[in-house]
Amino acid sequence: MDKARKLQYQQEVENYLERNKVYHIFEDMLKSIVIKKPDDPIEFLIKKLQEPEVKKIFVVGPPGSQFRELALTLAEHLNYQFVSIGDIIKKELSKKNQMSQQIQDSINKFEYVKDDIVIQIAKTQLAQLESEKRNFIFEGFPKTRVQGLAFQKEGIIPDAFIILEMSEQKIQICCKQKLETETETYNGTKDKDLLAQNHTTEYLLNLKQVKEIYKNQYFSVDGEKPKPKTESSNPQLEDMALLLKYKIGNNAPSRAARILILGPPGSGRSTLAKQLSQRYGFVYVSTRELISNLVNQKGQTGRDAFVKMNKGELVDDQLMSALIKERLNQTDCQLQGYVLDGFPKTEQQLNQLVNLYINPTLLVLIDAQDDIILRRLTNRRIDPQSGIVYTSMDQASSDVRNRLTVAPNEQREVVQLRLKRWDELKQLIDISPIYASVIFKIPGDLNQNNMFESVCYHLEKIY
């Protein structure tokens, strides 16, 4: 069986398993066995197959951002049970016991409620939700590293985790508004600006640690995305619904996606790969980052490769293939799927895809004219002091403009050589029957957002 037929057969088998959710079933059962560690695994699995599947969604947003109302609307839209940790804490306050007094003390200081209290009431609520076998959205939890680790220790893993992102300045404004509107609690507070600033810092520091725990599970939603003229439309709600539709909906891929982004230098390839990774939770794998990691290990091989890359020269095919194989075989890539940026770049690397068992589910090919790329890169400048990249000299202020330089790999002669290599690779891909069924071409003259949305539309359509 030749390579093309072998890959075609593999794709047919995978499509069958996808349609019948076999991957999803096995992944869910394996996860349950690892978490529960039953004495009789066979009996446990039989019961597991007979039980209804319960979806668990965690959502977290900045204090005072009205994210609770947004999450509630989403739950109603999906017909999910809605639970807010803030609502549960308010109920605890009415009990007038030692715990409620501790909660009230934290609220009066505009600080987080102690982790042990939050974890205790969250576990109680979650046990009730799971006993009811209903899909649910849990708003406001976890907000700290301790809370997240406590749930992970119990084997409680969300199917999706959505975080509403806002700038530090915007979060501080929301905190200040919360202090001013809740007059009954904070009427006597003197320095509300300082209190809002401290609470913002506390939130961001904790959020950073939560993201580290759920780094391959959380999705970010832009909380400052401007609203369109149509008042009935809410961009944050639409983004959340879209993410959940892809992540846990009936059309979501049960098997991890394997996406390759190919395009000439300066085509927006890396930006597109990062955007897809952020929206859908794929692992972003970059050849540049892999080489940088080698440099950090203080090896001569990594330093030599990094120098070559910065000059626009090709890194050894064997080295790149080894790095790619090692990274893609790691657990996060296998479970979450990945977006591969910067590989392959040569004919040998293209041929190595089969040997590395890289069978892409989607190969995005950015088709940009050489003159557009040449003009784009040769106009670009970098500030050696700050590292800021300017698309043209006019973007920089007069005091910065004099020190701007051209990156070594963006010199005209080097760019022309890199474009020549890309054209050769593109021709090989175009005539190869192996990847014809998974290629999606997009024009390189589209703006970045249009390019991104075009790929998203295609990706969701094929799944």
C-alpha positions in Angstrom: 0.0 0.0 0.0 1.6 3.4 -1.0 1.7 6.4 1.3 -1.2 8.2 -0.3 -3.5 5.1 0.0 -2.3 4.4 3.5 -3.2 8.0 4.6 -6.5 7.9 2.8 -7.4 4.6 4.6 -6.4 6.1 8.0 -8.6 9.1 7.3 -11.6 6.9 6.5 -11.2 4.9 9.7 -10.8 8.1 11.8 -13.9 9.6 10.2 -15.9 6.5 11.1 -14.7 6.6 14.7 -15.4 10.4 14.8 -19.0 10.0 13.5 -19.8 7.3 16.1 -18.0 9.1 19.0 -15.8 6.1 19.7 -12.8 8.4 20.6 -14.9 10.4 23.0 -16.4 7.3 24.7 -13.0 5.7 25.3 -11.4 9.0 26.5 -14.3 9.5 28.9 -14.1 6.0 30.3 -10.4 6.0 30.7 -10.6 9.4 32.5 -13.2 8.0 34.9 -11.2 4.9 35.7 -8.1 6.9 36.5 -10.1 9.3 38.7 -12.3 6.7 40.6 -9.9 3.7 40.6 -12.8 1.2 41.0 -12.2 -2.3 42.5 -14.0 -3.8 39.6 -13.2 -1.8 36.4 -15.4 -3.9 34.1 -18.5 -3.5 36.2 -17.7 0.2 36.6 -17.4 0.7 32.9 -20.7 -1.1 32.2 -22.5 1.2 34.6 -20.6 4.2 33.2 -21.9 3.5 29.7 -25.5 3.3 31.0 -25.3 6.6 32.8 -26.3 9.9 31.2 -23.3 12.2 30.4 -23.1 15.3 32.6 -21.3 18.4 31.2 -19.5 20.6 33.7 -18.7 24.2 32.7 -16.7 26.5 34.9 -16.8 30.3 34.2 -14.9 33.1 35.9 -14.8 36.8 35.3 -13.5 40.0 37.1 -15.3 41.3 40.1 -18.0 43.8 39.3 -18.0 42.9 35.6 -21.6 41.7 35.5 -20.2 38.3 34.4 -22.8 36.5 36.5 -25.6 37.8 34.4 -23.8 36.8 31.2 -23.2 33.3 32.5 -26.8 33.0 33.6 -28.0 34.0 30.1 -25.7 31.4 28.6 -27.0 28.7 31.0 -30.6 29.5 30.0 -29.7 29.4 26.3 -28.1 26.0 26.7 -30.8 24.7 29.2 -28.1 24.1 31.8 -28.4 24.3 35.5 -26.8 27.6 36.7 -24.9 27.8 39.9 -23.0 30.9 41.2 -20.5 30.7 44.0 -21.4 34.2 44.9 -25.1 33.3 45.4 -24.1 30.3 47.6 -21.9 32.5 49.7 -24.8 35.0 50.2 -27.0 32.1 51.4 -24.3 31.1 53.9 -24.3 34.7 55.3 -28.0 34.3 56.3 -27.2 31.4 58.6 -25.5 33.6 61.2 -22.9 31.1 62.4 -19.1 31.2 62.7 -18.6 30.5 59.0 -20.9 33.3 58.0 -19.0 35.7 60.3 -15.7 34.8 58.6 -17.3 35.4 55.2 -18.7 38.8 56.3 -15.3 39.8 57.5 -13.7 39.1 54.1 -16.5 40.9 52.3 -16.1 44.0 54.5 -12.4 44.1 53.7 -13.2 43.6 50.0 -11.0 40.5 50.0 -11.4 36.9 48.8 -13.3 34.6 51.1 -11.0 32.0 52.6 -10.2 29.1 50.3 -11.2 26.4 52.8 -14.7 27.9 53.2 -15.2 28.3 49.4 -14.0 24.8 48.7 -16.3 23.3 51.3 -19.5 25.0 50.0 -18.5 24.4 46.4 -18.0 20.6 47.0 -21.3 20.4 48.7 -23.1 22.1 45.8 -21.2 20.1 43.2 -22.2 16.8 44.9 -25.8 17.8 44.7 -25.5 18.7 41.0 -23.8 15.5 40.0 -26.5 13.5 41.9 -29.1 15.2 39.8 -27.3 14.2 36.6 -27.9 17.6 35.0 -25.5 19.6 32.9 -24.5 22.8 34.7 -22.5 26.0 34.5 -20.6 26.9 37.7 -19.9 30.6 37.9 -17.2 32.2 40.0 -15.1 29.1 40.7 -12.2 28.4 40.9 -10.7 31.8 41.6 -7.5 30.6 43.3 -4.8 28.0 42.8 -5.8 26.3 46.0 -9.4 26.0 44.9 -8.4 24.6 41.5 -6.0 22.0 43.0 -8.6 20.9 45.6 -11.1 20.0 42.8 -8.4 18.3 40.7 -7.5 16.2 43.7 -11.1 15.1 43.9 -11.0 14.2 40.2 -13.4 17.0 39.3 -12.4 18.2 35.8 -14.5 20.6 33.8 -15.4 19.9 30.2 -14.8 23.6 29.5 -13.4 26.5 31.5 -14.2 30.0 30.2 -12.4 33.1 31.5 -13.6 36.7 30.8 -10.5 38.7 30.1 -10.2 42.5 30.8 -7.4 44.9 31.1 -6.1 45.8 34.6 -7.5 49.4 34.2 -10.9 48.1 33.3 -11.0 45.6 36.2 -10.1 48.4 38.6 -12.9 50.5 37.2 -15.3 47.6 37.8 -14.1 47.1 41.3 -14.5 50.8 42.1 -18.1 50.8 40.7 -18.9 47.8 42.9 -17.6 49.6 46.0 -19.7 52.7 45.1 -22.9 50.8 44.3 -23.0 48.5 47.3 -23.4 51.4 49.7 -24.8 49.3 52.6 -21.5 47.4 52.9 -18.9 49.9 51.8 -20.4 53.3 52.7 -17.8 54.0 55.3 -14.9 53.0 53.2 -12.4 55.9 52.9 -9.9 55.1 50.2 -12.0 53.2 47.6 -9.4 53.8 44.9 -6.7 52.0 46.8 -9.1 49.2 47.8 -10.1 48.7 44.2 -6.5 48.7 43.1 -5.5 46.1 45.7 -8.5 43.9 44.9 -7.6 44.1 41.2 -4.0 43.0 41.9 -5.3 40.1 44.1 -7.6 39.0 41.3 -5.0 39.1 38.5 -2.3 37.3 40.6 -4.7 34.5 41.5 -6.1 34.3 37.9 -2.5 33.8 36.6 -2.1 30.8 38.9 -5.5 29.3 38.0 -4.5 29.6 34.3 -1.4 27.6 34.9 -3.4 24.8 36.5 -5.9 24.7 33.6 -3.5 25.9 30.9 -4.8 23.3 28.3 -8.5 23.6 29.3 -9.4 27.3 29.7 -10.7 29.5 26.9 -10.5 33.3 27.0 -13.3 35.7 26.0 -12.6 39.3 25.3 -14.6 41.2 27.9 -13.8 44.6 26.2 -14.9 43.6 22.8 -17.0 46.5 21.5 -20.8 45.9 21.1 -22.2 46.3 17.6 -24.9 48.9 16.8 -27.6 46.2 17.2 -28.4 46.5 20.9 -29.8 42.9 21.2 -26.4 41.4 20.2 -23.8 40.6 22.9 -20.4 39.8 21.5 -19.1 38.1 24.8 -22.2 35.9 24.9 -21.8 34.9 21.3 -18.1 34.1 21.8 -18.9 31.9 24.8 -21.7 30.1 23.0 -19.4 29.5 20.0 -16.6 28.1 22.1 -18.9 25.7 24.0 -20.5 24.6 20.7 -17.1 23.6 19.4 -15.8 22.2 22.7 -18.7 20.2 23.9 -21.4 20.4 21.3 -22.5 17.6 19.0 -20.3 18.9 16.3 -17.2 19.1 18.4 -14.3 16.8 17.3 -14.0 13.8 19.6 -10.5 13.2 18.5 -7.9 15.9 19.0 -7.4 18.1 15.9 -4.0 18.2 14.1 -3.7 21.4 12.3 -0.7 22.6 10.2 -0.4 26.3 9.3 1.8 26.9 6.2 2.6 30.1 4.5 5.4 32.4 3.4 7.3 34.6 5.9 5.3 37.6 7.0 2.0 36.2 5.9 0.5 36.2 9.4 1.0 32.5 9.8 2.1 32.6 13.5 -0.6 35.1 14.5 -3.2 32.8 12.9 -1.9 29.7 14.6 -1.9 31.5 18.0 -5.5 32.8 17.4 -6.7 29.2 16.6 -4.9 27.9 19.7 -6.5 30.5 21.9 -10.1 30.1 20.6 -10.3 26.3 20.6 -7.8 25.3 23.3 -5.4 23.6 20.9 -1.7 23.4 21.9 0.4 26.0 20.0 3.6 24.4 18.7 6.1 26.7 17.2 9.5 25.6 15.6 11.0 28.9 16.8 9.9 28.2 20.4 11.3 24.6 20.2 14.7 26.0 19.1 14.5 28.7 21.9 14.0 25.9 24.4 17.2 24.3 23.1 19.0 27.5 23.7 17.7 27.7 27.2 19.2 24.3 27.9 22.6 26.0 27.1 23.4 23.5 24.3 25.6 24.5 21.4 23.2 22.8 19.0 20.4 25.1 20.1 22.5 28.2 19.8 23.7 27.3 16.3 20.1 26.6 15.2 18.8 29.8 16.7 21.5 31.8 14.9 20.6 30.2 11.6 16.9 30.8 12.1 17.4 34.5 12.9 19.5 34.8 9.7 16.7 33.3 7.7 18.7 30.1 7.1 17.4 26.6 7.3 17.8 24.5 10.5 19.0 20.9 10.0 16.0 18.8 8.8 16.9 15.9 11.1 17.1 18.2 14.2 13.8 19.8 13.4 12.0 16.5 12.8 13.3 15.1 16.1 12.1 18.2 18.0 8.7 18.1 16.4 8.3 14.3 17.0 9.2 14.7 20.7 6.8 17.7 21.2 3.8 16.3 19.4 4.0 13.0 21.3 3.5 14.7 24.6 0.2 14.2 26.4 -1.2 17.7 26.0 -0.9 17.5 22.2 -2.4 14.1 22.1 -5.4 15.0 24.2 -6.0 18.7 23.3 -4.9 18.7 19.7 -2.4 21.1 18.3 -1.6 23.8 15.8 1.8 23.4 14.3 3.5 26.6 13.1 6.7 26.6 10.9 6.9 22.9 9.9 7.4 21.6 7.3 9.7 24.1 5.5 11.6 21.8 3.1 10.9 18.8 0.8 12.6 16.5 3.3 10.5 17.8 6.2 7.3 17.4 4.0 8.2 13.8 3.3 9.0 13.2 7.0 5.3 13.9 8.0 4.4 10.3 7.2 7.4 8.9 9.1 6.5 11.1 12.1 2.9 9.8 12.0 1.6 13.4 11.5 -1.7 12.9 9.7 -3.2 16.4 9.6 -6.9 16.9 10.0 -6.5 20.3 8.4 -3.7 21.9 6.5 -4.1 25.7 6.2 -2.2 27.1 3.3 -1.8 30.9 3.2 -1.5 32.0 -0.5 0.2 35.4 -0.7 1.9 37.1 -3.6 5.7 37.5 -3.3 5.6 41.2 -4.0 3.1 41.8 -1.1 5.3 39.8 1.3 8.5 41.5 0.2 7.1 44.9 0.6 5.6 44.0 4.0 8.8 42.6 5.5 11.3 45.1 4.0 9.2 47.9 5.5 9.2 46.4 8.9 11.5 47.7 11.6 12.4 46.7 15.1 13.5 48.8 18.1 16.6 47.1 19.6 15.9 48.6 23.0 12.3 47.6 23.6 11.9 44.8 21.0 8.8 46.4 19.6 8.2 45.7 15.9 6.8 48.5 13.7 5.2 47.7 10.3 6.7 50.9 9.0 9.0 53.7 10.1 6.0 56.1 10.3 4.5 54.2 13.3 7.4 55.1 15.5 7.9 58.4 17.3 10.7 60.7 16.2 13.0 59.8 19.1 12.6 56.1 18.5 12.8 56.3 14.7 16.5 56.9 14.5 17.5 53.7 16.3 15.2 51.4 14.4 16.9 48.5 12.5 16.0 45.7 10.1 16.0 42.2 11.5 18.7 40.0 9.8 16.1 37.6 8.4 14.1 40.5 6.9 16.9 42.0 4.8 15.7 42.1 1.1 18.1 39.5 -0.1 17.3 37.1 2.7 13.5 37.6 2.2 13.8 36.8 -1.5 15.7 33.6 -0.6 13.0 32.6 1.9 10.3 33.3 -0.6 12.0 31.1 -3.2 12.1 28.2 -0.7 8.4 28.7 0.1 7.4 28.8 -3.5 9.2 25.5 -4.0 7.5 23.9 -1.0 4.1 25.2 -2.1 4.5 23.6 -5.5 5.3 20.2 -3.9 2.2 20.5 -1.7 0.0 21.5 -4.6 1.0 18.4 -6.7 0.9 15.9 -3.8 -2.2 13.7 -3.6 -1.5 12.8 0.0 -2.9 16.0 1.6 -5.3 17.2 -1.1 -8.4 16.3 1.0 -7.3 18.3 4.0 -5.9 21.5 2.4 -7.7 24.8 2.9 -6.3 27.8 1.1 -6.9 31.3 2.1 -5.7 34.5 0.4 -2.8 36.2 2.0 -4.0 39.7 1.3 -6.9 39.3 3.7 -6.6 41.3 7.0 -5.7 39.1 10.0 -9.2 39.0 11.5 -10.9 38.0 8.2 -8.2 35.3 7.7 -8.9 34.0 11.2 -12.7 34.0 10.9 -12.4 32.3 7.5 -10.4 29.4 9.0 -12.7 29.2 12.0 -15.8 28.9 9.7 -14.1 26.1 7.7 -12.9 24.3 10.8 -16.3 24.2 12.4 -18.0 23.2 9.1 -15.8 20.1 8.6 -16.4 19.0 12.2 
